[in-house]
Amino acid sequence: MTDVPRRAAQRTAKLASLPLGAAGRVAAGWGKRLTGQDAATVSADFSARTAEQLFAVLGQLKGGAMKFGQALSVFEAAVPDELAEPYRQALSKLQATAPPMSEASVRRTLDEQLGADWHRRFAEFDDSPTAAASIGQVHRAVWHDGREVAVKIQYPGADEALRSDLRQLMRFSRLFQSLLPGAEIKPLLNELQDRMVEELDYRIESDNQRAFAAAFADDELVRVPGVVASSPKVMVTEWVSGEPFAEIIENGSREQRNRAGRLLSEFHFSSPARVGLLHADPHPGNFRLLPDGRLSVIDFGAVARLPEGLPTTLGRMLRLALEDRAEELMDLLRSDRFVQTDSALRAEDVQAYLGPFVDPVRTETFHFTRAWLQYQADRVGDLRSPDFRTGRSLNLPPDYLLIHRVTLGATGILCQLDAEVAAREIIATWQPGFLD
């Protein structure tokens, strides 16, 4: 057996072990309950062991499956620290820098994608990558007209590995159901799979980025780098230099934090109306504060297509929860499949669950803090609380998956920034249904 089939077989075997390991931990959990350990302790132990196995396996797969694990990881915010820590530790391993491609592989890929005379299109090209992503790496270069550019090159074989691994992962929807009870798991996994496969073709990402760049051309608040050239596995864009959000999170001034938070919020809520697309990779590494005070955004491989803008239902939900109109809120949730029609949930329980999440629009300016986010996580993650049981009974329709994931991710960045943001004004301006 050659190396490639052998590695594929090893990955398949590891994936096959996931549901068996989870089943064993369930049985062990019942044994611990019988010996007197409380439900919270047993659930925490199960969470830790399942997280360890799940993300250890995902971490050994190719980049696409790693992205799959990262996408699911947003739900980690719904559990308290003692349960969430294993997920955080495992995810930090998934996000580690991948080993770089050899110079020969880089040049071979450029030959295939840009033509044998590709070097004539560059005045300079740095053979050493400046950054690594899940399915590719980035090189700094100078285009023939003198523009500094970023050259993103896909890892050889990333496309075949992604499709193979996703086929295997789709077989184990029951395991993910244990992490997300109450949700329609298979449609969610199908949606994630479709979006991730799109990321393999850099021409699609280039089209996305061109649309954003055109919509925000000469904008006073946002700069999207222009696309210089593209092919299925190589993408050349304008280089941007600024202060990464990660540095502002670590050492930023109060003014920087608030400005970064304001710009991120404006970009998040305005993009669907202005572009018909939502940037769907909310990570501090994809945002920079430029010297002129604007926000720079990169990496448009993952987007949610929203030609009609943000769904009006989301604005109506926010308004009804804000005004404590529980029965109307419940009717809306049922009609849009957030609550199953046969569910025994009570309107007042759903209002109690969702009410605190609308805190950012209760005042003119809201201070996004880690403590606030942790309170929300503790509230809905306490296995003994009514909110925990309510949350487990709610459903996430597949067509809202990316919107939910991006909003949760953006909120997490705002809390990391410790930003004070006029969220109510921004939402009133850009979220349909909130004022209607």
Sequence and secondary structure as in RCSB ss.txt:
>XXXX:A:sequence
MTDVPRRAAQRTAKLASLPLGAAGRVAAGWGKRLTGQDAATVSADFSARTAEQLFAVLGQLKGGAMKFGQALSVF
EAAVPDELAEPYRQALSKLQATAPPMSEASVRRTLDEQLGADWHRRFAEFDDSPTAAASIGQVHRAVWHDGREVA
VKIQYPGADEALRSDLRQLMRFSRLFQSLLPGAEIKPLLNELQDRMVEELDYRIESDNQRAFAAAFADDELVRVP
GVVASSPKVMVTEWVSGEPFAEIIENGSREQRNRAGRLLSEFHFSSPARVGLLHADPHPGNFRLLPDGRLSVIDF
GAVARLPEGLPTTLGRMLRLALEDRAEELMDLLRSDRFVQTDSALRAEDVQAYLGPFVDPVRTETFHFTRAWLQY
QADRVGDLRSPDFRTGRSLNLPPDYLLIHRVTLGATGILCQLDAEVAAREIIATWQPGFLD
>XXXX:A:secstr
  HHHHHHHHHHHHHHHHHHHHHHHHHHHHHHHHTT  HHHHHHHHHHHHHHHHHHHHHTS HHHHHHHHHHGGG
GGGS HHHHHHHHHHHHHHTS      HHHHHHHHHHHH TTGGGGEEEE SS SEE SSEEEEEEEETTS EEE
EEEE TTHHHHHHHHHHHHHTTHHHHHHHSTTS HHHHHHHHHHHHHHTT HHHHHHHHHHHHHHTTT SSEE  
 EEEE SSEEEEE    EEHHHHHHH  HHHHHHHHHHHHHHHHHHHHHHSEEE    GGGEEE TTS EEE   
SSEEE TT S HHHHHHHHHHHTT HHHHHHHHHHTTSS TT    HHHHHHHHGGGGGGGTSSSEE  HHHHHH
HHHHHH TTSHHHHHHHH    GGGHHHHHHHHHHHHHHHHHT EE HHHHHHHH TTS  
